[in-house]
Amino acid sequence: MFHQKLSLTFNSLLPAALCLNSVKLSSTSSTALCITPVRSMASTAVSNQQSNPEPVAAAQPWRCHFESDETTPRVYAFFEKATSTWQYIVADSKTSEAVIIDSVLDYDPASGVVSTTTADGSLGFIRQNNLHVTRILETHAHADHLTAAQYLKQQLGGIVPVCIGSRITQVQQTFAPVYGYDSPQFFDHTFDVYLKDDEIIKLGDFQGQVIHLPGHTPDHVGYVFGKAIFTGDSIFNPDVGSARVDFPGGNARALYASMQRLLSYPPHFRLFAGHDYPSGRDQNCSATVAEQREKNIHCKVGIPSDAFIDWRKVRDAQLGAPRLLHPSLQVNIRAGKLPPADEKGRVLLKTPVKTNIKL
């Protein structure tokens, strides 16, 4: 039922003090920082360099859900293949108000190039459909892709608030010392709104609700708009199952409880995932609650919590670190802002290096 693959652990690439269930290195070990220069083809919202003048065509959604449902706004799903991320634009067709959920900023770690092709495609769709974006929503501090929240905010006039669950401060406090964010000022003017549990979000004639979904990360939230629930990384499509919990503050028991909370919604409600990793099929952004209850390989009806928790711990111990772990966290805990430029104008991303040898 569960598949396993041997690789490096996620925690092995973090300083020992921040690892869950980690073994501390000897007193001769140390942590250094590897620096990666960032080359930007993005707007000044992300860096001080000029944006790429070439126009980007409007992105076309992979699918639109709830086109004629009076209780649920329209859901436009966009798949970003490089990081297997689902981005969503949720819109009230009557008022044209919209929110953006979990956007992607393009980043090539080999060259250090940051670009905005994906985000510009979203902006093109928004303009093509005359949508008025009222909020930019994040489900959590992603560790596998960079958010385009700040870039989108700047391109939309600088007044659209970037919103996230209030527990993001826990994640910021955890990772600030890892990347040298020693001053609280590093987090000034980053997120605009810190959402509370069960807070109501207005979207045109609709209302959404914030729900706390801990487990993958402690700050994780979901968004419920009518029959559409945006789950982030709290549950994946039935044949993919669930997300890892070895992020600092992650917890398998909490994730199981969050998944059960999602499965408690009416069977015809649709759960929109933050990622998809298809094997032998096309990408898919969602499944109904009924489909998840029947088919989810990690949490379908009949799988007890202890079995899931035991398997999840074993599985996570064998997973490698996300490819964009350190670039993502440095940018995402600051709501999509790159690190400040140094005295020579260079924007640098840091990678902690763990070693017990002296070179």
ABEGO torsion letter per residue (X at the ends): XBBBBBBBBAAAABBAAABBGBBBBBAABBBBBBBBBBBBABBAAABABBBBABBBBBBBBABBBGAABAABBBBBBBBBAAAGBBBBBBBBAAAGBBBBBGBBBBBBAAAGBBBAAAAAAAAAAAAAAGBBBABBBBABBBAABBBAAAAAAAAAGGABBBBBBAAAAAAAAAAAAAAGBABAAAABGBBABBBBBGBBBBBEABBBBBBBBBGABAABBBBBBEABBBAEAABBBAAAGBBBAABBGBBAAAAAAAAAAAAABBAABBBBBABBBBBGBBBBABBBAAAAAAABAAABBGBBAAAAAAAAAAAAAABBBBAAAAAAAAAAAAGGBBBBBBAAGBBBBBBBBBBABBX
